[in-house]
C-alpha cells in the first residue's frame, strides 16, 4: 500500500520528517497485518467480536490526553527555566509519543471475514483511513479534510494497489511566487517520479487526442469535448523538474495519461508522454506493482524537495492553544 505523503494543501506528518515516517509506516503495517492474520488463523473471537462502529473511529481520534498534559507541563517550565533545554525535552517527548501513537492503530471488525483476501481488503480499507489521519494532521496542527476524499476511488487506487515504497502526492498545491498552483498526482518510486493525469469517464470511451486545448471523447455514438490532460501534465512535470534542479536531485521524471476503462487514439502523441489505456494498462500496472526495491535516500530527498514547496492550510490544535494561554 503506497504512502500518502501529501494531499491537496492539508498538513502532513511527512512534511515534518520525511526520513522518519516512511519506514515507520512500513513497520506499522507489517506489525498490524501479522497480528491480525494470526488472530484470523487462530479464530480469535476477541479480535472479531462485534465492536461499535462509531462515526469517528479510533484511528481518527486525537492523540491521548496524557501526552498533551506532559507537553503542557513542559510549556510552563519553559517560561521559568532554560528554554533551550526545555525545547529539547519537548522534542524528545514528541518523538516518544509518536512511537506510542504508531501502536494506536487497531483494526475494528464487526465479524470474522471468511477468506484471507476479504481480511486483506478490510485491513487495507482501515489502513487507508489511518493514512488519511497522517496526511491531514500533525502533533500540533490539523486540517479539515473534505469528506469526499474518504470515498475517492482514484485516491484508493494509488494507495491500495501499489507497493509500500511508493510515495504519493495526491493533487497537491504548490506555492510558487506566492501563488497556489494545483497540479496532477505525483508518485515517487524508488527508481523515478511519475506525474499522472487520470482520464476516466464512461466505460469504453474513446478519446481522440490532439495538440489543441481540447480532445474529443466518443461514447455511445456521441461526441463531447474534454480538456487536453497533457497540458496539466506538462505543467506538473515542469514544476517537479525545476524543484529537482534547484535541489540537485537526479531522478527520472515520467509523464503518463492514465485511462484504465477506455481507449486513447493520439497518432501524434508527444514522445515523452506515455498513453496508458485498456490495451496496455495491465502491462504497465504489473511492472509498477512488481518493483521490489527498498526506499532509497534519493527518493526521500526528492520527496523533501517537493514537500517544502507545497502549500499547507491548517489550524493549531485546541490543546496547544489552551497550553499557550495557561
Residue, then its C-alpha position, 0 to 999 in steps of 0.5 A: x500500500x503506497x504512502x500518502x505523503x501529501x494531499x491537496x494543501x492539508x498538513x502532513x506528518x511527512x512534511x515534518x520528517x520525511x526520513x522518519x515516517x516512511x519506514x515507520x509506516x512500513x513497520x506499522x503495517x507489517x506489525x498490524x497485518x501479522x497480528x491480525x492474520x494470526x488472530x484470523x488463523x487462530x479464530x480469535x473471537x476477541x479480535x472479531x467480536x462485534x465492536x461499535x462502529x462509531x462515526x469517528x473511529x479510533x484511528x481518527x481520534x486525537x492523540x491521548x490526553x496524557x501526552x498533551x498534559x506532559x507537553x503542557x507541563x513542559x510549556x510552563x517550565x519553559x517560561x521559568x527555566x532554560x528554554x533551550x533545554x526545555x525545547x529539547x525535552x519537548x522534542x524528545x517527548x514528541x518523538x516518544x509519543x509518536x512511537x506510542x501513537x504508531x501502536x494506536x492503530x487497531x483494526x475494528x471488525x464487526x465479524x470474522x471475514x471468511x477468506x484471507x483476501x476479504x481480511x486483506x481488503x478490510x485491513x487495507x480499507x482501515x489502513x487507508x483511513x489511518x493514512x488519511x489521519x497522517x496526511x491531514x494532521x500533525x502533533x500540533x496542527x490539523x486540517x479539515x479534510x473534505x469528506x469526499x476524499x474518504x470515498x475517492x476511488x482514484x485516491x484508493x487506487x494509488x494507495x491500495x494497489x501499489x507497493x509500500x515504497x511508493x510515495x504519493x502526492x495526491x493533487x497537491x498545491x504548490x506555492x510558487x511566487x506566492x501563488x497556489x498552483x494545483x497540479x496532477x498526482x505525483x508518485x515517487x518510486x524508488x527508481x523515478x517520479x511519475x506525474x499522472x493525469x487520470x482520464x476516466x469517464x464512461x466505460x469504453x470511451x474513446x478519446x481522440x487526442x490532439x495538440x489543441x486545448x481540447x480532445x474529443x471523447x466518443x461514447x455511445x455514438x456521441x461526441x463531447x469535448x474534454x480538456x487536453x490532460x497533457x497540458x496539466x501534465x506538462x505543467x506538473x512535470x515542469x514544476x517537479x523538474x525545476x524543484x529537482x534542479x534547484x535541489x540537485x536531485x537526479x531522478x527520472x521524471x515520467x509523464x503518463x495519461x492514465x485511462x484504465x476503462x477506455x481507449x486513447x487514439x493520439x497518432x501524434x502523441x508527444x514522445x515523452x508522454x506515455x498513453x496508458x489505456x485498456x490495451x496496455x494498462x495491465x502491462x504497465x500496472x504489473x511492472x509498477x506493482x512488481x518493483x521490489x526495491x527498498x526506499x532509497x535516500x534519493x527518493x526521500x530527498x526528492x520527496x523533501x524537495x517537493x514537500x517544502x514547496x507545497x502549500x499547507x492550510x491548517x489550524x493549531x490544535x485546541x490543546x496547544x492553544x489552551x497550553x499557550x494561554x495557561 
